[in-house]
């Protein structure tokens, strides 16, 4: 049975070696990969993006995301860190990080087709309770994600843990649907506010921001 495909450069932990095959864990299952396709030399993770420098606050998260196949640049030379992130892109990042698991779910969204590049990611995210559609029949894959939505995706993925923390943000109320997610994200260090008293929940989330959130949430 083929459990999946590992991209070139993927790091794996070997548990055993049997007749030229390595035993590894893949999607919480035991799997085997041929020793002939492996090396102990760590591949170079140097990525040359003209719009990402070592002095940028998002440099390490971007390099981490690219080297772990969570996302690539928008081209070979550009990452587009300030480009806003859509709902489809957000669930795709999370799905890639989870190992691209395929789930069996009846598609209920008219704006998501089986031929779409984000189809499996959407079905996985909805089946895992990470997010829902914007209605019973729409997912709105091209809709821009804001800061509140991204931290809620991560909070849902973490199992909606409860936290006890004082709320310093004037623009986040206890009655808001994202209140608990924001408090969790700030206390865990996933992100902080845009100032000491503002979180800016409705502000669009950029590609640099979402990979940074995910990097801090490891």
Helices and strands as residue ranges (DSSP letters): E 14-18, E 21-26, E 29-34, G 35-37, H 59-67, H 87-97, H 119-127, H 147-157, H 179-188, H 207-216
